[in-house]
Amino acid sequence: MDYTFAHPDFFWGLLLIPLLLAWHIISRKRQQAHLLTSSINAFPKSGSLSKLRPILFMLRLLAIALIVTALARPQTQDVSTQTKTNKGIDIVIAIDVSSSMLARDLKPNRLAALKNVASDFISKRKTDRIGLVVYAGESYTKTPITSDKALVIDVLNKVNYDGVINDGTAIGMGLATAVNRLRDSKAKSKVIILLTDGVNNTGFVDPKTAAGLASTYGIKTYTIGLGSNGSAPAPVALRQDGSFVYQLRKVEIDEELLKSIAEETGGSYYRATDNKKLAAIYKEIDKLERTDVEEIRYTKYHEKFRWFVLVAMGALFLEWLLRLTLFKSALA
């Protein structure tokens, strides 16, 4: 059991013990009478009790040491912690699900690589709410902002290019839908992570207009351009069995647009040319957007000085009792 002491300065009182011990030895020598004689045969031999007399003084010193320790207030502690999270961060991840996201410059393809990295990012945001928006030629919400990370990850893992929405890259509509999910949020910070691998080529919402809305509502936007430099094997046609025909196509990302969106909203633009860079980007965003978590420590003290006082009183009582009984004749 670990002890702490509320008033450790009282331990200076232990210096009295060697002083008292020295005084006792000196005074005892002064009190002893000396008689010069040629023989001690005429005197009765002293009993063994006289040799045990120092026990009385040792009991008194023990009592003093225990009382000093009691004055220092020995304690044990029970420490418990509780975390208090201030208003967290609401995050919407806007994902481009156009057919070009099946390009294989990232492994196994851009969309699969993104889902893997984004799932890890979501699982680490313990105290935040997260929503998902997908877009191609149009956009829609996959999940509203929620604290249920398991639900968000499950929905994210099921995101695929399925041709349900028109092909194309409507960056403005994807951003506008994400803004719409966050505009009424009361979180201390609102963030959009918008990822695309192309240029805005469809949709009825201009990306700059959507960026202006995000700025108006205080929504910070991090934009990510996904794709290698140069060309990449991308789907260009569909076979009769439903599989894609791949050919090398030039990677075209409107980086100027993505940079302007990030700059206007107070975010940052990143370029992910491979799996490692994509993972590094999400890690950096994770570090930049942190929720304040306050740890409150509760300490319960258990006072233990009473036991030292009781033992000290017991030592003093034992000394008094021995003086009146066993050592009475030796002290006479």
C-alpha positions as CSV (number, residue, x, y, z in Angstrom):
1,M,0.0,0.0,0.0
2,D,1.5,3.4,-1.0
3,Y,1.4,6.1,1.7
4,T,1.6,9.8,1.1
5,F,1.9,12.5,3.9
6,A,-0.2,15.6,4.0
7,H,2.3,17.4,6.3
8,P,5.8,15.9,5.7
9,D,7.5,18.8,7.5
10,F,6.6,17.3,10.8
11,F,9.3,14.6,10.1
12,W,11.9,17.1,11.3
13,G,10.6,16.2,14.7
14,L,12.4,12.8,14.4
15,L,15.6,14.7,15.0
16,L,14.5,14.7,18.7
17,I,15.1,11.0,18.9
18,P,18.9,10.9,18.6
19,L,19.1,14.0,20.9
20,L,17.0,12.3,23.6
21,L,19.0,9.1,23.2
22,A,22.3,11.0,23.7
23,W,20.9,12.9,26.7
24,H,19.6,9.6,28.2
25,I,23.1,8.0,27.9
26,I,24.9,11.0,29.4
27,S,22.4,11.5,32.3
28,R,22.4,7.8,33.1
29,K,26.2,7.8,33.5
30,R,26.0,10.9,35.8
31,Q,23.3,9.3,38.0
32,Q,25.3,6.1,38.6
33,A,27.2,6.0,42.0
34,H,30.7,4.7,42.2
35,L,32.2,2.8,45.2
36,L,35.8,1.7,45.4
37,T,36.2,-1.7,47.1
38,S,38.6,-4.5,47.0
39,S,35.9,-7.1,46.6
40,I,32.2,-7.2,45.6
41,N,31.5,-10.6,47.1
42,A,29.7,-9.1,50.0
43,F,27.1,-7.4,47.7
44,P,24.1,-9.3,46.3
45,K,24.2,-9.9,42.6
46,S,21.9,-7.7,40.6
47,G,19.1,-9.4,38.8
48,S,18.7,-9.5,35.0
49,L,15.9,-6.9,35.1
50,S,18.3,-4.1,35.5
51,K,19.8,-5.0,32.2
52,L,16.4,-4.8,30.5
53,R,15.7,-1.3,31.9
54,P,16.5,0.4,28.5
55,I,13.4,-1.2,27.1
56,L,11.3,1.4,28.9
57,F,13.2,4.3,27.3
58,M,13.0,2.6,23.9
59,L,9.2,2.3,24.3
60,R,9.1,6.0,24.9
61,L,11.2,6.8,21.9
62,L,9.0,4.5,19.8
63,A,5.9,6.5,21.0
64,I,7.6,9.8,20.0
65,A,8.4,8.5,16.5
66,L,4.8,7.2,16.0
67,I,3.3,10.5,17.2
68,V,5.6,12.5,14.8
69,T,4.5,10.2,12.0
70,A,0.8,10.7,13.0
71,L,1.3,14.5,12.9
72,A,2.6,14.2,9.3
73,R,-0.8,12.7,8.5
74,P,-0.1,9.5,6.6
75,Q,-2.8,8.8,3.9
76,T,-3.6,6.5,1.1
77,Q,-5.3,7.7,-2.1
78,D,-7.9,6.4,-4.5
79,V,-7.5,8.2,-7.8
80,S,-10.2,8.0,-10.5
81,T,-10.4,9.9,-13.7
82,Q,-13.3,11.1,-15.9
83,T,-13.0,12.6,-19.3
84,K,-15.1,15.6,-20.3
85,T,-15.4,16.4,-24.0
86,N,-16.1,19.9,-25.0
87,K,-18.3,20.5,-28.1
88,G,-16.7,18.3,-30.7
89,I,-16.2,18.5,-34.4
90,D,-18.8,17.7,-37.0
91,I,-17.2,16.3,-40.2
92,V,-18.7,15.4,-43.6
93,I,-16.6,13.4,-46.0
94,A,-17.6,14.1,-49.6
95,I,-16.5,11.3,-51.9
96,D,-16.3,11.4,-55.7
97,V,-17.8,8.1,-56.9
98,S,-17.5,8.7,-60.7
99,S,-16.3,5.8,-62.9
100,S,-12.8,7.4,-63.0
101,M,-12.4,6.5,-59.3
102,L,-11.9,2.9,-60.4
103,A,-8.6,3.9,-62.0
104,R,-5.7,1.6,-60.9
105,D,-2.9,4.1,-60.2
106,L,-3.7,3.5,-56.5
107,K,-4.0,-0.1,-55.3
108,P,-6.3,-1.8,-55.9
109,N,-8.1,1.3,-57.3
110,R,-8.7,4.9,-56.1
111,L,-12.0,4.3,-54.5
112,A,-10.9,1.2,-52.6
113,A,-7.8,2.9,-51.4
114,L,-9.9,5.9,-50.2
115,K,-12.3,3.7,-48.3
116,N,-9.5,1.9,-46.5
117,V,-7.9,5.1,-45.4
118,A,-11.1,6.9,-44.6
119,S,-12.4,4.0,-42.5
120,D,-9.2,4.2,-40.3
121,F,-9.7,8.0,-40.0
122,I,-13.3,7.6,-38.9
123,S,-12.6,5.0,-36.3
124,K,-10.1,7.3,-34.6
125,R,-12.5,10.2,-34.3
126,K,-14.0,8.9,-31.0
127,T,-15.6,12.2,-29.8
128,D,-16.8,13.6,-33.2
129,R,-19.8,13.2,-35.4
130,I,-19.3,12.2,-39.0
131,G,-21.5,12.1,-42.1
132,L,-21.0,10.9,-45.7
133,V,-21.9,12.5,-49.0
134,V,-21.3,10.9,-52.4
135,Y,-21.3,12.6,-55.7
136,A,-20.7,12.0,-59.4
137,G,-23.0,13.6,-62.0
138,E,-25.2,14.5,-59.0
139,S,-24.9,14.1,-55.3
140,Y,-26.8,12.8,-52.3
141,T,-26.3,12.0,-48.6
142,K,-25.3,8.5,-47.6
143,T,-25.4,9.2,-43.9
144,P,-26.3,12.4,-42.0
145,I,-23.8,13.4,-39.3
146,T,-23.9,10.9,-36.5
147,S,-21.8,9.7,-33.6
148,D,-22.4,6.0,-34.6
149,K,-18.9,5.3,-36.2
150,A,-19.7,1.7,-36.8
151,L,-22.7,2.7,-39.0
152,V,-20.7,5.3,-40.9
153,I,-17.9,2.8,-41.6
154,D,-20.3,0.1,-42.7
155,V,-22.0,2.5,-45.1
156,L,-18.6,3.7,-46.4
157,N,-17.5,0.1,-47.1
158,K,-20.6,-0.4,-49.2
159,V,-19.9,2.7,-51.4
160,N,-19.2,1.6,-55.0
161,Y,-19.6,2.9,-58.5
162,D,-22.9,1.3,-59.4
163,G,-24.2,3.6,-62.1
164,V,-27.2,4.5,-59.9
165,I,-26.4,8.2,-60.3
166,N,-25.2,9.8,-63.6
167,D,-21.5,9.6,-64.3
168,G,-19.5,12.8,-64.2
169,T,-17.9,15.0,-61.6
170,A,-20.2,17.6,-60.0
171,I,-17.8,19.1,-57.5
172,G,-20.1,22.0,-56.8
173,M,-23.1,19.8,-56.0
174,G,-21.0,17.5,-53.8
175,L,-19.7,20.5,-51.8
176,A,-23.2,22.1,-51.6
177,T,-24.8,18.9,-50.3
178,A,-22.0,18.6,-47.6
179,V,-22.6,22.3,-46.6
180,N,-26.3,21.6,-46.3
181,R,-25.6,18.8,-43.9
182,L,-23.5,21.1,-41.7
183,R,-25.1,24.5,-41.9
184,D,-27.3,24.0,-38.8
185,S,-24.6,22.2,-36.7
186,K,-23.9,23.6,-33.2
187,A,-20.5,22.0,-33.1
188,K,-17.5,24.2,-32.1
189,S,-15.9,23.3,-35.5
190,K,-17.4,22.2,-38.8
191,V,-15.3,20.5,-41.4
192,I,-15.7,19.1,-44.9
193,I,-13.2,16.7,-46.5
194,L,-13.9,16.8,-50.2
195,L,-12.1,14.3,-52.5
196,T,-12.1,14.2,-56.3
197,D,-10.0,12.8,-59.1
198,G,-11.2,15.1,-61.9
199,V,-12.6,18.5,-63.0
200,N,-16.0,19.9,-62.4
201,N,-17.9,19.0,-65.6
202,T,-21.5,18.8,-64.7
203,G,-24.1,19.8,-62.1
204,F,-26.1,23.0,-61.6
205,V,-24.2,24.4,-58.6
206,D,-21.0,26.3,-59.3
207,P,-18.1,25.1,-57.1
208,K,-17.2,28.7,-56.2
209,T,-20.7,29.4,-55.1
210,A,-20.7,26.3,-52.9
211,A,-17.4,27.4,-51.4
212,G,-18.9,30.8,-50.7
213,L,-21.7,29.1,-48.8
214,A,-19.3,27.0,-46.8
215,S,-17.4,30.2,-45.8
216,T,-20.6,31.9,-44.8
217,Y,-21.5,29.1,-42.4
218,G,-18.0,28.9,-41.0
219,I,-17.3,25.4,-42.5
220,K,-13.6,24.7,-43.2
221,T,-13.0,22.6,-46.3
222,Y,-10.0,20.3,-46.9
223,T,-9.8,19.3,-50.5
224,I,-7.9,16.3,-51.9
225,G,-6.9,15.7,-55.5
226,L,-6.6,12.0,-56.0
227,G,-4.5,10.5,-58.8
228,S,-1.0,10.0,-60.0
229,N,0.9,12.4,-62.2
230,G,0.7,11.6,-65.9
231,S,-1.5,8.8,-67.1
232,A,-3.3,6.0,-65.3
233,P,-5.3,2.8,-66.4
234,A,-8.9,3.9,-66.1
235,P,-12.2,2.4,-67.3
236,V,-13.3,3.5,-70.8
237,A,-16.0,1.0,-71.7
238,L,-18.2,-1.8,-70.3
239,R,-18.1,-5.3,-71.7
240,Q,-21.2,-7.5,-72.1
241,D,-20.4,-9.4,-68.9
242,G,-20.4,-6.1,-66.9
243,S,-16.6,-5.8,-66.5
244,F,-14.7,-2.7,-67.5
245,V,-12.3,-2.1,-70.3
246,Y,-9.2,-0.3,-69.1
247,Q,-7.0,2.1,-71.1
248,L,-4.3,4.6,-70.1
249,R,-5.9,8.0,-69.7
250,K,-4.4,11.3,-68.7
251,V,-5.0,12.3,-65.1
252,E,-6.7,15.7,-65.0
253,I,-7.4,17.4,-61.7
254,D,-8.6,21.0,-61.4
255,E,-6.0,21.8,-58.7
256,E,-6.6,25.5,-59.0
257,L,-10.3,25.1,-58.2
258,L,-9.6,22.8,-55.3
259,K,-6.9,25.2,-53.9
260,S,-9.3,28.2,-54.2
261,I,-12.1,26.2,-52.3
262,A,-9.7,25.4,-49.5
263,E,-8.3,28.9,-49.3
264,E,-11.7,30.6,-49.2
265,T,-12.9,28.3,-46.4
266,G,-9.8,28.3,-44.3
267,G,-8.8,24.7,-45.1
268,S,-5.9,23.2,-47.1
269,Y,-5.4,21.5,-50.4
270,Y,-3.6,18.2,-50.8
271,R,-2.5,16.0,-53.7
272,A,-2.5,12.2,-53.2
273,T,-0.6,10.5,-55.9
274,D,-0.4,7.1,-54.2
275,N,-1.7,5.1,-51.3
276,K,1.0,6.3,-48.8
277,K,0.4,9.9,-49.6
278,L,-3.3,9.5,-49.2
279,A,-2.9,7.9,-45.8
280,A,-0.4,10.7,-44.8
281,I,-3.0,13.4,-45.8
282,Y,-5.7,11.9,-43.6
283,K,-3.3,11.6,-40.7
284,E,-2.4,15.3,-41.1
285,I,-6.0,16.4,-41.2
286,D,-6.6,14.2,-38.1
287,K,-3.8,16.1,-36.3
288,L,-5.1,19.5,-37.5
289,E,-8.7,19.0,-36.4
290,R,-8.6,17.8,-32.8
291,T,-11.4,17.9,-30.2
292,D,-10.5,19.2,-26.8
293,V,-10.8,16.5,-24.2
294,E,-10.5,17.5,-20.6
295,E,-9.4,14.9,-18.0
296,I,-10.8,15.4,-14.5
297,R,-9.0,13.6,-11.7
298,Y,-10.8,12.8,-8.5
299,T,-8.7,11.9,-5.5
300,K,-10.2,10.3,-2.3
301,Y,-7.9,10.4,0.7
302,H,-8.0,7.8,3.5
303,E,-6.5,9.0,6.7
304,K,-4.2,6.5,8.5
305,F,-2.8,8.6,11.4
306,R,-5.2,7.1,13.9
307,W,-3.4,3.7,13.8
308,F,0.0,5.4,14.6
309,V,-1.6,7.3,17.5
310,L,-3.1,4.1,18.9
311,V,0.2,2.2,18.7
312,A,2.0,5.2,20.3
313,M,-0.5,5.2,23.2
314,G,-0.1,1.5,23.5
315,A,3.7,1.9,23.8
316,L,3.3,4.6,26.5
317,F,0.8,2.4,28.4
318,L,3.1,-0.6,28.2
319,E,6.0,1.6,29.6
320,W,3.8,2.8,32.5
321,L,2.6,-0.7,33.2
322,L,6.1,-2.2,33.2
323,R,7.3,0.6,35.6
324,L,4.6,-0.2,38.0
325,T,5.0,-4.0,37.9
326,L,8.0,-5.8,36.5
327,F,10.6,-3.0,36.9
328,K,9.2,-1.5,40.1
329,S,11.9,-3.1,42.3
330,A,14.7,-2.4,39.8
331,L,13.8,1.3,39.7
332,A,13.5,1.6,43.4
